[in-house]
Amino acid sequence: MPSSIEFPFSDDEALPTIPITMSHAGFSVSANALLDTGSAVSLLPYDIGLQLGAIWEEQTVRLPLAGNLATVEARGVFVDVQIGNLEPVRLAFAWEQAS
């Protein structure tokens, strides 16, 4: 497996994204992830969590969000993420009860 991979980026793009594949509980979802290097937490939209087979009531770790999402409830969930053909990694997400 390669140790690095390059993705095209254009200054014309409003927000840089990267294609990823997420896996959890035997389910898999492909999506474009927003690249925000200044973020303190990775967010997982509610509908994608459901597509991954996550069950809201089973996620017992509650995470406080700030800013525009301060009123949105979030719970911690681990998801395996693969970028391109790199080795998958397990990441912690704040699964927000909003899309």
N, C-alpha and C positions, 0 to 999 in steps of 0.2 A: 504494500500500500504506500502511496506517496505521503511524504511528511508535510507537504504544503499544496495548496491549490489556489488558483487565481480565478476571480469572477470579474466580469466587465462592470464598470461603473461609469456613468456619464454625469457630467455637471448639470445636464438637463433634467435629471431625476430629482423630484422634490425630496424624497426620502430613500436612502440606500437600503435595499433589501437583499436577502440571500435565500436561495431555495434550500429547504431542509426537509427531511423526513423524520417525523416523530413517531415513537412507538411506546405503547403502554397497555398492559393487561391484554396482550394478544392482538391489539388493534394498531393500525398504522395510518397516518395522515401525512400527506405532502402539503406544504404551505410555503409561503414566502415570509421570512422572518425579518423584522425591522432591525437594522444595525444601529444601535444607540450605545456608543461606547461610554457615554456619560451617565448611563442609567445604573442605579444601585440594585435593581431587581429585574428579573425577567418575568414578563406577564404572559399568561396563557388565557386567551379569551374563553368564556364559558362554553360556547358551542363547540370549540375544538376539543376541550376537555371531555365533553360528552361523546364526541366522535371517537375519542381514544379509549372509551369505556370506563372513564373515571366516574365514581359515584360521589356526589357532593357530600352526602352525609357521612361517608367513610373517611373523609379527609379531616382529621381532628386538629391539625396545627393551623391556627388562625393567624393571619399576617396583616398588620396595619399598612394601609397604603397612604400616600400623601398627595398633595396637589389636587388636580381635577378628580382624582379617584379616591379621595379621602373618605367619601361616604359609601364606597363600594366595598362589600365584604369580599375577602380573599382568603384562600386556604392553600397551604403548601402541598405540592404534589411533585413527585419525581417522574421524569420522562426521559427516555433514551432518545438522543438526537443524532442524526447522521447528516453530515454536510458532504455532498459529492460522494466520492469513494473513500473518504477518510474513515478511520475507525470510529464507530459510534461512541458517544459519551453520555453518561447519565447526568442530567442537569436538574436543579431544583427550580420550580416555577411558583409564582404567586398566581394561583388559578382564581381569576376574578369572576364574580357573579355578574358579568356584563360582557357584551360583545364589542 
